[in-house]
Amino acid sequence: MLALSERGKKRLAYGFWRFTADQVDEAIAMIERVRASGIDHLDTADVYGGASGFGGAETLLGAVRAKAPRLLDGAMIATKAGCAPGTPYNSSAPYLKAACEASLKRLGMERVDLFYVHRPDLLAHPAEVAGALDELVREGKIACVGVSNYTAAEVAALKRFLKAPLIAHQIEFSAGHVDPLFDGTLDQAMAEDIAVAAWSPLARGGLAENGPADLAAVRAALAKLAAAHGVSPNAIAIAFLLAHPAAVTPILGTTNEARARECIDGLKVNLSRRDWYDIVEAARGERMP
Ligand SMILES: NC(=O)c1ccc[n+]([C@@H]2O[C@H](COP(=O)([O-])OP(=O)(O)OC[C@H]3O[C@@H](n4cnc5c(N)ncnc54)[C@H](OP(=O)(O)O)[C@@H]3O)[C@@H](O)[C@H]2O)c1
């Protein structure tokens, strides 16, 4: 089983949401860069692919594997299924099983390292979802099971039926989106030893200078701490996530080389309690009581 929830170990992942199927050379260059800095966790989903459509981002990783066979050696590939465009969600057992097989084909793999249910399907009984996931594990098609964007109650319901360990919960968590600190998601992850993968760690560009007005206070807090620590605000945004006592892996999504480097610098930053709470208070718009 993947040891993703080891406490005290700082980890980053890189995600392929913003890539299309034909960006093979760009993807190879980015993977070379991030792997050189120690990142070996690569995140994708069947629904990613932008203009290249459903399956495009997985097809891209398959093409990377074909063109640079050694590049993905030892990398942990995570993918997701369950977002069915137009439906919008489907976690029925037949759908998840067929989706997994289609993903493996696109990725050029016999077994994926981590397979997430991308979003909860309110029409799928957790026993059915758990049954499909356990069968995929038994068949050797997935090594580990995760969920994404579940509530704490939905995680508990799935775990009630799932025989395989639930090793990861992928959630939106950033200096611009601190809800998981307060809605029980991170508490559950710590209590149940579930690793947390944080998507959109730069708030989808919202932490940039031209970001939305409601994140102005967060941007100011990040800029102040960046000056004090001698790094970029992006490094502070990543360090903020890494400082949480749950095992949080920020999933970088920038396609820009310099920004990726700034994010990776976040591994070197140790925020004080005061620093960290400055960001939380800026995000909440009020002092902690
Ligand atoms: N499970 C889920 O439901 C879910 C949902 C969303 C994402 N994810 C995962 O999380 C990964 C990361 O998500 P994300 O890409 O949204 O991460 P992010 O780092 O929050 O956002 C990256 C985006 O923000 C832009 N950006 C950041 N700083 C900027 C700046 N200073 N100026 C201009 N643009 C700036 C980037 O543009 P550049 O590329 O030009 O830097 C890029 O388009 C995805 O690849 C995917 O694997 C999962």
The ligand as an SDF file (V2000), in Angstrom:
LIG
                    3D

 48 52  0  0  0  0  0  0  0  0999 V2000
  -10.3170   16.3730   -7.6810 N   0  0  0  0  0  0  0  0  0  0  0  0
  -10.7840   17.4540   -8.2600 C   0  0  0  0  0  0  0  0  0  0  0  0
  -12.0060   17.6730   -8.3290 O   0  0  0  0  0  0  0  0  0  0  0  0
   -9.8230   18.4520   -8.8430 C   0  0  0  0  0  0  0  0  0  0  0  0
  -10.2880   19.7040   -9.2690 C   0  0  0  0  0  0  0  0  0  0  0  0
   -9.3560   20.5930   -9.7920 C   0  0  0  0  0  0  0  0  0  0  0  0
   -8.0100   20.2430   -9.8770 C   0  0  0  0  0  0  0  0  0  0  0  0
   -7.5960   19.0050   -9.4740 N   0  0  0  0  0  0  0  0  0  0  0  0
   -6.1630   18.6070   -9.5450 C   0  0  0  0  0  0  0  0  0  0  0  0
   -5.3630   19.6300   -8.9820 O   0  0  0  0  0  0  0  0  0  0  0  0
   -4.3680   20.0240   -9.9240 C   0  0  0  0  0  0  0  0  0  0  0  0
   -4.0100   21.4650   -9.7090 C   0  0  0  0  0  0  0  0  0  0  0  0
   -5.1640   22.3000   -9.9010 O   0  0  0  0  0  0  0  0  0  0  0  0
   -5.0110   23.7520  -10.5190 P   0  0  0  0  0  0  0  0  0  0  0  0
   -4.3460   23.6550  -11.8480 O   0  0  0  0  0  0  0  0  0  0  0  0
   -6.3180   24.4250  -10.4240 O   0  0  0  0  0  0  0  0  0  0  0  0
   -3.9330   24.3740   -9.4930 O   0  0  0  0  0  0  0  0  0  0  0  0
   -3.5840   25.8850   -9.1250 P   0  0  0  0  0  0  0  0  0  0  0  0
   -2.1120   25.9080   -8.8890 O   0  0  0  0  0  0  0  0  0  0  0  0
   -4.4640   26.3760   -8.0350 O   0  0  0  0  0  0  0  0  0  0  0  0
   -3.9460   26.7350  -10.4010 O   0  0  0  0  0  0  0  0  0  0  0  0
   -3.1110   26.7330  -11.5300 C   0  0  0  0  0  0  0  0  0  0  0  0
   -3.7170   27.7160  -12.5200 C   0  0  0  0  0  0  0  0  0  0  0  0
   -3.6320   29.0360  -11.9880 O   0  0  0  0  0  0  0  0  0  0  0  0
   -2.8680   29.8310  -12.8780 C   0  0  0  0  0  0  0  0  0  0  0  0
   -2.0150   30.7410  -12.0970 N   0  0  0  0  0  0  0  0  0  0  0  0
   -1.5010   30.5210  -10.8820 C   0  0  0  0  0  0  0  0  0  0  0  0
   -0.7800   31.6040  -10.4720 N   0  0  0  0  0  0  0  0  0  0  0  0
   -0.8400   32.4810  -11.4760 C   0  0  0  0  0  0  0  0  0  0  0  0
   -0.3080   33.7900  -11.6710 C   0  0  0  0  0  0  0  0  0  0  0  0
    0.4500   34.3790  -10.7320 N   0  0  0  0  0  0  0  0  0  0  0  0
   -0.5840   34.4140  -12.8150 N   0  0  0  0  0  0  0  0  0  0  0  0
   -1.3200   33.8230  -13.7690 C   0  0  0  0  0  0  0  0  0  0  0  0
   -1.8600   32.5790  -13.6560 N   0  0  0  0  0  0  0  0  0  0  0  0
   -1.6340   31.9400  -12.5130 C   0  0  0  0  0  0  0  0  0  0  0  0
   -2.0050   28.8480  -13.6500 C   0  0  0  0  0  0  0  0  0  0  0  0
   -1.5790   29.4100  -14.8710 O   0  0  0  0  0  0  0  0  0  0  0  0
   -0.1320   28.9460  -15.4500 P   0  0  0  0  0  0  0  0  0  0  0  0
   -0.2990   27.5420  -15.9060 O   0  0  0  0  0  0  0  0  0  0  0  0
    0.1300   29.9190  -16.5330 O   0  0  0  0  0  0  0  0  0  0  0  0
    0.8330   29.0640  -14.3060 O   0  0  0  0  0  0  0  0  0  0  0  0
   -2.9680   27.7060  -13.8310 C   0  0  0  0  0  0  0  0  0  0  0  0
   -3.8790   27.9800  -14.8810 O   0  0  0  0  0  0  0  0  0  0  0  0
   -4.9980   19.6850  -11.2790 C   0  0  0  0  0  0  0  0  0  0  0  0
   -4.0450   19.5320  -12.3150 O   0  0  0  0  0  0  0  0  0  0  0  0
   -5.6860   18.3840  -10.9670 C   0  0  0  0  0  0  0  0  0  0  0  0
   -4.7410   17.3140  -11.0010 O   0  0  0  0  0  0  0  0  0  0  0  0
   -8.4770   18.1170   -8.9550 C   0  0  0  0  0  0  0  0  0  0  0  0
  1  2  1  0
  2  3  2  0
  2  4  1  0
  4  5  1  0
  4 48  2  0
  5  6  2  0
  6  7  1  0
  7  8  2  0
  8  9  1  0
  8 48  1  0
  9 10  1  0
  9 46  1  0
 10 11  1  0
 11 12  1  0
 11 44  1  0
 12 13  1  0
 13 14  1  0
 14 15  2  0
 14 16  1  0
 14 17  1  0
 17 18  1  0
 18 19  2  0
 18 20  1  0
 18 21  1  0
 21 22  1  0
 22 23  1  0
 23 24  1  0
 23 42  1  0
 24 25  1  0
 25 26  1  0
 25 36  1  0
 26 27  1  0
 26 35  1  0
 27 28  2  0
 28 29  1  0
 29 30  1  0
 29 35  2  0
 30 31  1  0
 30 32  2  0
 32 33  1  0
 33 34  2  0
 34 35  1  0
 36 37  1  0
 36 42  1  0
 37 38  1  0
 38 39  2  0
 38 40  1  0
 38 41  1  0
 42 43  1  0
 44 45  1  0
 44 46  1  0
 46 47  1  0
M  CHG  2   8   1  16  -1
M  END
$$$$
